[in-house]
Amino acid sequence: NISGICENLGLIEKHDSLSAEEQSSPANIFQMFALYEHQIAVLDRKSFGKIGADGKHFLRLSIAAEQSVLEEGILRLKNAGEDTNGLDRFLQKRPDLTSA
């Protein structure tokens, strides 16, 4: 549950101020931010179903990797969760919404 991260980054408020095209969920926005800006791939709750998870902010990290890779992934998630300025820059450019 990344509710604390969402709160720390102001992500709920930032999500609510986005246009309908830019909105998905706070967890999905953090998922894309972590991928594009911190090179860590996680999946939000919608990837595994929504039953019983309304209003909650979950991410999943695969543990099918070596210990050192997992430790690096956790460090990157921690850094992403503290990167308010990076999130603001990401929300301005939104590379996840541009088509190739």
N, C-alpha and C positions, 0 to 999 in steps of 0.2 A: 504494500500500500504506500503510495507516494504522496499522500495528502499533505504531509509535512513539507515535502519539497515544493509542491504546488503552492502552498501558503508562503513559504520562504521566498519564492521567486515572484510572488504576486500573480501567478499564472491564472488563477480563477478569474480575477478581475480583468486581466489582459485578454483572456479567452472571451469573456462576455462582451468586450468592446470590439471584437473582430467582426468583419462582415460575414454574412451567411456562407459565402464561398470559402472563407478562410477558417471557419469553425469546424471542428470535429468533436474533440473532447480535450480537456486539459492534458490528460495522460497521453493522447495521441500527439498533441503538439510537443510535449516533452520528449516523446519517443523520436520524433523527427529531428528535434533540436539536438538530442544526444547523438543521433546518427550523423547528421550533417556537420555539426560543430565539434563533437568530441569523439567521433569515430567509434561509437559503441552501439551495437544493434540489440534492441530489446523489442518486445511486442506488448502492445497495450491490451487491456481486457477484452476488447471487441474481437480480437483474434481468437479468443477461446470461448466466446459466448458472453451474454449480458445478464442472464438470469441471476437475480439477487445482488447485482453489483451497481445498480443505479445510484448515482451520486458519489461513487467511490472511484478512486484513481489507482489502478493496479498496473504494474509492469511485470513482465516475465523475462528472465535472463536464462538462456540455456546453460546448463551446467555440464554439457557434454564437451568438455575441454580440459586441458591440463591445468593444474592448480595455479601455475604462474599466469596463465591467460585469464583465468577467473579473477585473480587478484588485481590484474591490470584493468579488467572490465569494471570491477567494483570501484577502483580508484577513479576511473573515468566517469562513472555515474555520480560519484561523490562530487567531483569537480563540476560536472554539468549542473548538479543540484545547487551549487553555490554561485553559478555564473550568471548573475542578473544582467550585466551589461551585454554578455554574449547572447542571451535570450532576446533582449531588446533588438540587437542587430539582426538576429535570425528572423524575428517577426516582421522586420522592415523589408527584408528581401525574399523570404519564404521560398527557398529553392525547391522545396517539396511540392509546390503548386505549379511550377513552371514545366511546360512540356518540352521534351527534347526535340 
